[in-house]
């Protein structure tokens, strides 16, 4: 299930069902055990919008059996962070809608891995939102890749676009690696990538570690790999993202362009 309930390290079994009209039902299977606790952790691993309703119902069920409890939400990938503003007339501010749904639960603490949007940080009361940075999330993966390649190839970090560039310098400083910047031009109406380019000094290095927060269908990274190869055909490449959505057959396709395809939070639907 995408929505789970924990007290400490103890997982509580939840029964879910649908009524004939399509409405969702929830029951904590052993409420007599759950009501002994005064602190609950709800884990939301977003797969679809059904998860929002499940989260709301589960929190309400907990408060029915023990009203005076504290709640912590663990939501590694914050839903709708990629739609954090209105780009085209007629669209919604989708991140605001997702935030308002989560606010209905009155969580005392919310933990997120490598939030895509800077806008998110200012949308909850002070002290509630705790965002683990990209540098913290990806540290061990980058370290492992450096160990794998640096003995016989010079290594650099590559930022796929301006947004990722803001995050990548922390990792570069910690690992003492140079940064090469790529640029991406996207049609805001269609979402299609129009052009990808990378700095000429990519030619100075032999292995590129591309770092970003999200891999959806992988189009950004395929285009970047091709742009790098045009300037440095012998270069080997690793892709590291915090969240791996991997829509369709994208993970297998990415392996045609990268020597390593790694992520911290694997969201691929098996």
ZALUMLO-832331 format. One record per residue (C-alpha): residue number from 0; z, x, y. Coordinates in steps of 0.25 Angstrom, whole numbers, plus 5000, padded with zeros to 4 digits. Example, Ala and Ser with C-alpha at 12.3 -4.5 7.8 and 13.67 -1.06 7.14 Angstrom:
// residues 2
0|5031|5049|4982
1|5029|5055|4996
END
This chain:
// residues 270
0|5000|5000|5000
1|4997|5004|5014
2|5011|4999|5019
3|5024|5004|5013
4|5039|5003|5015
5|5049|5014|5013
6|5063|5017|5015
7|5066|5032|5015
8|5057|5037|5003
9|5058|5023|4996
10|5046|5015|4995
11|5048|5000|4995
12|5039|4991|4987
13|5031|4981|4995
14|5024|4969|4989
15|5012|4964|4997
16|5003|4952|4995
17|4993|4942|5002
18|4996|4928|5004
19|4984|4918|5001
20|4981|4917|5016
21|4979|4933|5016
22|4993|4935|5023
23|5001|4947|5018
24|5014|4947|5011
25|5024|4958|5009
26|5038|4959|5002
27|5047|4971|5000
28|5049|4971|4985
29|5064|4976|4985
30|5069|4971|4999
31|5084|4973|4994
32|5081|4988|4994
33|5073|4989|5007
34|5084|4981|5015
35|5094|4993|5012
36|5086|5002|5021
37|5086|5002|5036
38|5074|5011|5038
39|5060|5008|5033
40|5047|5016|5033
41|5034|5008|5033
42|5022|5016|5029
43|5008|5011|5034
44|4996|5018|5028
45|4985|5010|5035
46|4974|5006|5027
47|4970|4992|5033
48|4975|4982|5043
49|4983|4975|5032
50|4993|4987|5033
51|4997|4982|5047
52|5001|4968|5041
53|5008|4974|5029
54|5016|4983|5038
55|5020|4972|5047
56|5024|4963|5035
57|5032|4975|5028
58|5040|4978|5041
59|5043|4963|5043
60|5048|4962|5028
61|5057|4974|5030
62|5063|4968|5042
63|5065|4955|5035
64|5074|4962|5024
65|5081|4971|5034
66|5079|4969|5049
67|5086|4981|5055
68|5078|4992|5050
69|5070|5004|5056
70|5055|5006|5052
71|5047|5018|5051
72|5031|5017|5050
73|5024|5028|5043
74|5009|5026|5047
75|5001|5039|5045
76|4988|5034|5050
77|4990|5025|5062
78|4980|5013|5061
79|4970|5011|5072
80|4973|5024|5079
81|4958|5027|5080
82|4956|5014|5089
83|4966|5018|5100
84|4958|5013|5111
85|4947|5003|5115
86|4934|5011|5115
87|4924|5000|5116
88|4926|4986|5123
89|4930|4976|5113
90|4938|4985|5104
91|4953|4984|5101
92|4964|4995|5104
93|4966|4995|5089
94|4977|5005|5089
95|4985|4996|5098
96|4984|4985|5088
97|4989|4993|5077
98|5001|4999|5085
99|5005|4985|5089
100|5005|4980|5075
101|5014|4992|5071
102|5023|4990|5083
103|5026|4976|5077
104|5034|4983|5066
105|5044|4990|5076
106|5044|5003|5069
107|5054|5013|5073
108|5045|5025|5069
109|5030|5026|5066
110|5025|5039|5060
111|5010|5042|5061
112|5002|5054|5056
113|4992|5060|5066
114|4989|5048|5075
115|4974|5047|5079
116|4977|5041|5092
117|4985|5047|5104
118|4986|5033|5109
119|4996|5029|5097
120|5007|5038|5102
121|5010|5029|5114
122|5009|5016|5107
123|5023|5015|5101
124|5037|5016|5108
125|5042|5030|5110
126|5047|5037|5097
127|5041|5027|5087
128|5028|5034|5084
129|5029|5048|5077
130|5015|5054|5075
131|5013|5066|5066
132|5003|5075|5073
133|4990|5080|5066
134|4995|5094|5066
135|5008|5090|5058
136|5000|5081|5049
137|4989|5091|5046
138|4997|5104|5046
139|4998|5107|5031
140|4983|5103|5028
141|4978|5112|5039
142|4987|5123|5034
143|4981|5121|5020
144|4967|5122|5025
145|4970|5134|5033
146|4976|5141|5020
147|4963|5137|5012
148|4953|5142|5022
149|4958|5152|5031
150|4959|5164|5022
151|4943|5165|5022
152|4939|5156|5034
153|4943|5155|5048
154|4948|5141|5051
155|4948|5132|5063
156|4952|5118|5066
157|4942|5108|5071
158|4945|5096|5079
159|4935|5085|5077
160|4936|5079|5091
161|4943|5079|5104
162|4954|5069|5098
163|4957|5079|5086
164|4957|5091|5096
165|4970|5086|5102
166|4977|5087|5089
167|4971|5099|5082
168|4977|5110|5091
169|4991|5108|5086
170|4985|5111|5072
171|4977|5123|5077
172|4990|5129|5084
173|4998|5127|5072
174|4988|5133|5062
175|4983|5143|5072
176|4968|5138|5071
177|4957|5137|5081
178|4952|5123|5085
179|4937|5120|5085
180|4934|5107|5093
181|4923|5097|5088
182|4918|5085|5097
183|4914|5071|5092
184|4907|5061|5100
185|4908|5046|5094
186|4902|5033|5098
187|4914|5025|5102
188|4907|5012|5099
189|4903|5015|5085
190|4912|5026|5081
191|4901|5035|5077
192|4901|5050|5079
193|4889|5054|5088
194|4891|5069|5088
195|4901|5080|5083
196|4901|5094|5088
197|4910|5106|5086
198|4913|5119|5094
199|4904|5130|5092
200|4916|5139|5088
201|4917|5132|5075
202|4908|5144|5071
203|4920|5154|5072
204|4927|5148|5060
205|4925|5146|5046
206|4933|5134|5042
207|4936|5121|5050
208|4948|5112|5048
209|4945|5099|5055
210|4957|5091|5059
211|4958|5077|5063
212|4967|5065|5061
213|4958|5055|5054
214|4947|5055|5044
215|4940|5041|5043
216|4926|5042|5037
217|4925|5056|5041
218|4913|5055|5050
219|4919|5064|5061
220|4922|5075|5051
221|4908|5075|5044
222|4902|5076|5058
223|4911|5087|5062
224|4909|5095|5049
225|4894|5094|5051
226|4895|5099|5066
227|4904|5111|5061
228|4894|5114|5050
229|4883|5115|5060
230|4890|5126|5068
231|4897|5133|5056
232|4890|5129|5043
233|4899|5139|5035
234|4912|5132|5040
235|4921|5126|5030
236|4929|5114|5034
237|4942|5106|5032
238|4945|5092|5037
239|4959|5088|5039
240|4964|5074|5044
241|4977|5067|5045
242|4972|5054|5040
243|4961|5053|5030
244|4955|5039|5030
245|4942|5044|5022
246|4934|5031|5023
247|4923|5029|5013
248|4919|5042|5006
249|4923|5050|5018
250|4932|5060|5011
251|4922|5064|5000
252|4911|5065|5011
253|4920|5074|5020
254|4922|5083|5008
255|4907|5086|5010
256|4910|5092|5024
257|4924|5098|5022
258|4930|5108|5013
259|4943|5100|5014
260|4946|5086|5018
261|4961|5083|5020
262|4970|5073|5026
263|4985|5070|5028
264|4985|5055|5027
265|4974|5051|5016
266|4970|5037|5019
267|4958|5036|5010
268|4958|5023|5002
269|4956|5027|4987
END
